[in-house]
Amino acid sequence: MQTFVLMTKLGPDMSRQVKDQARLGRLWLEQVKEKCPEVNFLAHYALLGPYDFLDIYEAPDEETAAKVSLISLQSGAFLAESWVAIPYKRFIELAEEI
């Protein structure tokens, strides 16, 4: 499994529904679990910055990560990006190979 970071920015309409975020978040997670059962979420954070949420998850491949981003967009996100995350130790090993 690869580790990915999902960065999500809500659209203006979704951002105004602050009190409804718990319900909307549960619906989003249900959709991801239904359509991508192999995804394993490791952490979920609300952010105060250019993005609204950060999720760290494991998925078998980039196509599954793309599905997670697409589900987020379908659920009202204005922007959803899944970034691959490489463990720092492995990153150092790769740098030493160059």
N, C-alpha and C positions, 0 to 999 in steps of 0.2 A: 504494500500500500504506500502511496505517496502522500505527503502532507501538503495541504493547500491552505491559503488564507483567502477568505471571501471578504472583500471590502464592499459595503453597500451604502448607497446614498439614496434616501427616500425622495420621492417626488413631493412637490409643494403640498398637494392634497393629502398625501399620507403623513407628512410631517405635522400637519395640523391635528391629526387624530391621536394625539399623545395618550389620552386616557384609554384608547382602544388598542394600544400597541401589544398588550399581553395576548389578547384574542387573535390579532392579526399574526403575531409571531408564532402562535401555536398552529394556526392554519397553514402558514408557510412551512413549518417543520413537518407537519403531517404530509404535505405534498411532497417534500423532499424524501421523506422516509418511504412513501408509497412508490415514487417513481425512481428512486435511487436507494434501494434498501441496503446496498453495500457500503454506503457512506457512514462514517463514524465521526460524530462531532466531538471535539475535544474541549472547546471553549467557545463562549459567546460573550461579547462585550458590547455595551452601548458606549458611544464615543461622543465627545464634545469637540468637534473639529470639522474638517471638510467631509468626512464620512460619518454616517450615523451608527453603523454597526461593523464589527469585526468578528468573524467566525473562523476558527481554526478547525480543520477537519481532515480526515483521511479518506482517500478515494483510490480505486484501483488504477485510474488513468485520467488523462486530460479530457477525454470525451465526457466522462462522468462529471468532472469538475465543471465543464461547460454546461451540462444539464442543470447543475445547482445554480449557476449564474442565471440561466434562462428562466428557471422557476422563480427566482427572485424578481426578475424583470416582469414576468407575467403577473406576479403578485403585487405590483405597484412600485417597485424600486425604479428610481430614475437612472441609476447607475449601479451595476453589479460586476465586479471584477474578481476572478479567481486567479490567484498568483500561486505558482509553485514555491514551496518552502524547502530549502535544503538545510539539514542539520549543520550547525556551525563546524563541528569536527570534520564532517565530510567536505564542506566547502574548503577548509584549510588543506585537506588532502588533495583536492582537485587543484588548488593553487600551487601546491608543491610539485605537481606533475607537469606544470607548464615550464 
